[in-house]
Amino acid sequence: MSNKKFDINEIDNIAVEQRNVKGLLTLLSDTLQLTLEQINSYDYDNVGKIPHDIRTGVIVQLLHDRNSLYALLTYLEKANLDSIKVLDEQVNNYYEQRKGASKHE
């Protein structure tokens, strides 16, 4: 049996972190939408019809933002993995405690 105990504060911390993640996902989505809205009126089959200056503008914007986008994606991935780990641990701790408590009843 694990010596660790269920800690509701860890769950509260995950909830706060997930609200931060939600905000960052919104930021990421907004950034990409602003960059790509220049080409929204074109579909994949007509990429060649997108004027050169618009294609160049999108490429320049993506290149300009790429380090920020990579950093944001890396942070979001790490935050997600950390949240899953803590939630898994706390669920296991909770059930271990319950199992231990029922043995003493």
C-alpha angles and dihedrals in degrees: 000000000000120000091214119100130214110267118196089194089068089056090049089051090052090052091053091047092050091052087054090049090051090054092049091049089053089050091050092048093048092048093051093044092052091049095046099039087086089070101033093108091060125074129214093261091057101047089123089061093060106107113252094240091054093048090048091049092053092047093048091049093049091047090048092051099037098099091048091046092049091048091048093049091047092051092047092050092049093046090051094049092046091050092050091049094050093045091049091050093048093048089051091047091049094052092043089054092047091048090049092047093051091053090057095050 
